[in-house]
Amino acid sequence: MTHPWFAPPRPRVLAHRGLVTAAAAADRVAENSFLAVAAAHAEGIAYVESDCHLTADGVVVLWHDADLRRITGDARTVADCTVADLERLMAERGGLITLAQALDTFPTLRFNLDVKADAAAEPTGRLVARHADRVLLTSFSDERRHAALTAAYTRGGHPATSAGTATVARAVAAVASRSRTLLARALRGIDAVQVPERQSRIRIVTPRFVAACHDVGVEVHVWTVNAPRDMQRLLNLDGHGLRVDGLVTDRADVAARVVRALRDTRN
């Protein structure tokens, strides 16, 4: 049975760390801020991709980097700061948003949450348990992903999940070997693979890879796709209707227009 996170229709546009337009960036609005999430919601985007870290006082916040340097110029780590510290620093950058605030303030949004720190795994899982029908949990670390999922399961929630790096590597190898058995084994319990189109010189997203994942009931989402031409190509990968299921993009507004145009041409 398909998890409720995967509501129709496809393809899915996932707003990468929310939506920050050029005008918003000029006003110093930062990624993963309250205003960035609100902008994606206002644009009618159904999915927000974000990241989870844990503060010094035990609060899960939407934040990508381990430290604050890139966003605020502050050299401290998220783990060294309290929520109050981050609220002060983000006051003129779109506002801090905690995971609890995101889930409660935007009840119609579906969240794709990448757990970035070991300490954040269990608290994230606990928080999303009662929102599990609209949450997908992931992490580059499969161990961290499992820890978050287990915390959700023990509270009666069953979020969707996408594969960590090691699982993706096994899936890519299985596709290369043309073994459906190995692929199904590698992706057991996985709802989606979320991958870059290429990793170094290795092309991951090919018609064969997409078809193989679909054959075992797993969606393919590609990150981070910002050029309209790339969006169009990936959404019609082989020219015969074999297409990826989702785009993770910094330009969710542009991707939404591309998706609408493609749907219009197919109808």
N, C-alpha and C positions, 0 to 999 in steps of 0.2 A: 504494500500500500504506500502511495506517495505521501511524503511528509507535507503538512499544511504550508510550510515555508515556501514550497514550490508551487504556489498558486499560478494558474494560467493567467494571461498568456505568456508564451515565450516569444522572442528572446528577452532576457532580463537585463535591465540596466542597473548596475550597482554603483552608487555614488561613492567614489573612493575618498574616505575621510570626510564625507559630506560634499557640499558643493560650494566652491569659492570662485565666483566669477572674477573677471579682471577688475570690474568696478569695486567689488567687495575687497579684493586684495589691495586695491589702492587705498581703501579705508582701513587697512591693517587687519582685516578679518583673517583669522588663521584656520587652517585645516582642523578637523576634529573639535571645533568649537561649537557652542550652542547655536550660533548664527549659521554656521556651515551646515549643521544637521537641519535646522529650520528651513534653510534655502532649498535643500534637496526636497524636503517635504512640500514646500510651496510650489516647486516646479512639477509636482505630481509624480515624483520618483518613488517607486514602491520599496526599494532596497537601499540601505546605507551600509557600506563596508567601513568598519572602524576597528580600533585596536584597544586593548585593555592593559593598563598598568595599575599597580596598587600604591597608594600614598603611605606616608609614614604613620598616619592615623587610621589605616585600614580601610580606605575607601577606594573602590574601583572607579577609575576615570578613563575617559576616552582620550588616548594619547598614544602616539606612535613610537617616538624615540624613547630610549631609556633615560635620557637627560633632557634638559630644557633649552640647551644652547641654541639649536636651530630656530626654534619658535620664539624664544624670549631673550636670548642672549645670556641667560643665567646658566652658570656651569653646573649647578646641582642636578642630581638625578630626581626623577619622580619619587622614588622610594625615600629620598631624604626630605621631601616636602610634605607639609600638611595640605589638606583641602583649602584651608584659608590662605596659605601661601600661593597656591595655584590660582585661586580666585582673584587675588590681588594682581598677579602677573597677567592674567587673561582678561581683566576688566575692559581693556581697550583693544582687545584682539578677538572680539566676538563672544567672549564669556566662556568660562570653564563649563563643561558638562560632565556629570558623573554618569555611570552606567544606569544607576537607578533612575536618575532624572530623565535620561533618554528613553528608557522603557516606559516610564509613566507619562511623560509629557507628549510622546508621539505614539499613541496606542495603535495607529494603523500602519506604522512603518514596520518593515521586516529588517532585522539587523543581522549582518554577517560579521561576527566578532572574532578577531584574531588575538588570542591570548599571548602577550608578548613577554611575560615574566612568570617564572615558576610560582612566585608568591601570589600572583593574581588568579591562578587557575581555579582553586577551590572557591574563593569568594565570588568569582564570575559565575561559576556553575550554580552556586546557591542562588544568586540573584536572578538568573534567567529561568530557573525551574518553573516558576508560575507563568512565564511568558514563552514557554518552550515552543509553542506552535508557530511563533514568528521569529525564531532565533536559529541561526546556524553557527555552531561553534567550530573554530579551527585554530591551528597553530602550525608554524613550521616544525615544531617539536611534537611528534606523535605522543610522547609521554605526557607532555603538558596538556595536549588536547584530551587525552584519556582522563587525566585528573579532573579537568573541568567537566567533562561529560559525566564522570562518576558522581561528582558532587551534585549535578542536576538530577541524575537518576535517583539518588538516595532521597531526594525531596519530591519525587513523583513526576519530574519533568523529563521529557525526551526530545531535546533539540535535534535538529538536523546537524550533519557534520560533513566537512570536506577533509581531504587527505593531507597529512603532513608530508614533509620532504622525503622521508624514507619510503613512505607508502607510494608516493608519486614515482619515485625511482623504480620501485618494483613493478608498478603499472607500465611504465615506459618500456622496461625490459621485456615484460610479458607481451606487449603489443609487437615489439620488434621480433620476438620469437614466434609470433602468430599463434600463441597458445591462449585460447579462450579460458581454459581451465585455470591456468596460472593467473590470468587477469581477474577472473571472478574471485579467486582466492585472495589476491592482493587487495581487492576493493570490497571485500566482505564488510558490511556494516558502514560503508561509505556512500553518501548521497551525491557528492559532487567532487570533481577534481578542479582545482583552481590553480592555473599555471600560466607562466609567461609563454608567449608564442615560441620563443627560443631561449635556450640556456647556453650561453657561450656560443659554440658553433653547432650545437645540437638543436635541431628543430623538433619541438615537442608536439605542437598542434599541427597535425596533418589530417587529411580526410580519413586515412586508416585509423589514426588514434581516436578521432571523434566517433567514427562508426563502431570501433571496438568498445569504447566506453558506453555508448548508447546500447549496444548489444547486451551488456550486463546491467543495464538500468541505471547508469550513472551519468549525471550531467557534466558538461565541460564549460567552465567559465575561464575567460582569458584576461590577464592583467598585464600592464595597465595600458589601455588602448585609448588614445586621445585624438588621433587623426581620423577625420570622417572617412577617408579612403580605406584605412585599415579596418574601421568598423564595418563598412560595406562588404569588404572582402571576407572577413571572418564570419559574417552572418550569411554568406552564401559561398562557403569554402570551396566547394567543388563545382559550382555552377549548376548543380542539379538538385538543390534543396537540402544538401547535407551541410548543416550549419552548426556553429557553436551555440550553446544555450544561454550564455550570458557574457556581458562585457563589464569589467571593472574599470572605471574611467574617472579621471579628474574632471571631465567635461560631460557630466551626466545630462546637462541641458542639450548639448549637441547630439549625444547618443540617442536621447529620446526622440529628437527630430529625425534622425537617420532611421530609427526603428519604425516610426510612424510612416515615413515615406516608403519603406520596404513593404510594410503591411498594405499600404494603399495600392502598390503595384501588383501585389499578389492577389488582391481581392477583385 
